[in-house]
Amino acid sequence: MNHSKENRLAGRYPTFCTVELDSGTGVTRNLSTIGVCFTTDNAVEPNSMLRCFILKQKMGKNMTRLRCEGRVVRANKSADGWEVALNFTTLEW
C-alpha cells in the first residue's frame, strides 16, 4: 500500500488537446484549473513565462481556443520530446 501524499493544489484530468506555442505545437497530457502538462518537440526553459493556446474540441465540433499564460515549473526531456508543466497566471476562454 502506498501512503505517500501528493502536494497538488488541484485535481488533474487526462486530456489530449493540441497546444499552440510561439515555437511550435504540443499535446496536452493533463489539465487542471491551475495548470497544464504537455509534450512538445521544442525545449522550454524552466521558470520562464510562456504563452500558449489550448485547442479543445467537443465531439469533433465547436473548437474552443483557451488562451493561457503562465510560469514553466518543470521541463524534462522524455521519450516524447519535452514534458512541460505550466502553472497558469492567465486563462481566458
C-alpha positions in Angstrom: 0.0 0.0 0.0 1.3 3.4 -1.0 0.8 6.0 1.8 2.7 8.9 0.0 0.7 12.1 -0.2 0.9 14.3 -3.3 1.1 18.0 -2.8 -1.2 19.0 -5.6 -3.5 22.1 -5.2 -5.9 20.9 -7.9 -7.1 17.7 -9.4 -5.7 16.8 -12.8 -7.8 15.5 -15.7 -6.3 13.5 -18.6 -6.8 15.4 -21.8 -5.5 15.2 -25.4 -5.7 18.6 -27.0 -3.4 20.5 -29.3 -1.2 23.2 -27.7 -0.1 26.1 -29.9 3.2 27.8 -28.9 5.2 30.5 -30.5 7.9 27.9 -31.1 5.6 25.1 -32.4 2.9 22.8 -31.2 2.4 20.2 -28.5 -0.2 17.8 -27.0 -1.7 18.0 -23.5 -1.3 15.1 -21.1 -3.4 16.6 -18.3 -5.2 19.8 -17.4 -6.3 21.3 -14.1 -7.8 24.6 -13.0 -4.3 25.9 -12.2 -2.1 24.4 -14.9 -1.4 22.1 -17.8 1.2 19.4 -18.6 2.0 18.9 -22.2 4.7 17.4 -24.5 6.4 19.3 -27.3 9.4 18.7 -29.6 11.0 22.1 -28.5 13.0 22.7 -25.4 11.4 25.1 -22.9 13.3 26.8 -20.1 12.1 26.2 -16.5 11.0 29.3 -14.7 10.3 31.1 -18.0 7.0 32.8 -18.8 5.1 31.1 -21.6 2.0 32.0 -23.7 0.1 29.2 -25.5 -3.3 28.3 -26.8 -5.1 25.0 -25.9 -7.5 23.9 -28.7 -10.3 21.9 -27.2 -12.9 20.1 -29.3 -16.1 18.6 -28.1 -17.3 15.6 -30.0 -15.5 16.8 -33.1 -17.2 20.2 -33.2 -17.0 23.6 -31.7 -13.3 24.2 -31.3 -12.7 26.2 -28.1 -9.4 28.1 -28.0 -8.1 28.7 -24.5 -5.5 31.5 -24.2 -3.1 30.6 -21.4 -0.1 32.3 -19.9 2.0 31.0 -17.0 5.3 30.1 -15.5 7.1 26.9 -16.6 7.5 24.9 -13.3 9.0 21.8 -14.9 10.6 20.9 -18.3 12.0 17.4 -18.6 13.4 15.6 -21.7 11.3 12.5 -22.3 10.8 9.8 -25.0 8.1 12.0 -26.5 10.2 15.2 -26.6 9.9 17.6 -23.7 7.4 17.3 -21.0 6.4 20.7 -19.7 4.3 21.7 -16.7 2.9 25.2 -16.8 1.2 27.0 -13.8 -1.4 29.5 -15.1 -1.2 33.2 -14.4 -3.9 33.9 -17.1 -6.6 31.6 -18.5 -9.1 33.1 -20.9 -11.9 31.3 -22.8 
